[in-house]
Amino acid sequence: MFRQFVDAVRQILFLLRDVEQSKQDLATLKEQLAETNQLIRQLAQEFRHLSEREQQEREKLILKLENTLLRFERQLSPAKDSKKAK
């Protein structure tokens, strides 16, 4: 009888220790999750900024290309009208 009581008390103590360890592990996991969420938010913000910068760079390149084409067209001699030559 006494042995069963000691075993029950020992099991309760082990369970209390396990519960306390689980609480500590849970607190650690919550901290890690909060840090991970913050990093994800930062990455999402950086991704948005990168996308905006790339969009601006594409627009600049298009404008440069249009500008170059316009300069090239100005350098070409005017087309001769075949009807006037006859």
Secondary structure, DSSP 4 states (H G I P E B T S, - for coil): -HHHHHHHHHHHHHHHHHHHHHHHHHHHHHHHHHHHHHHHHHHHHHHHHHHHHHHHHHHHHHHHHHHHHHHHHHHSPPPPPHHHH-
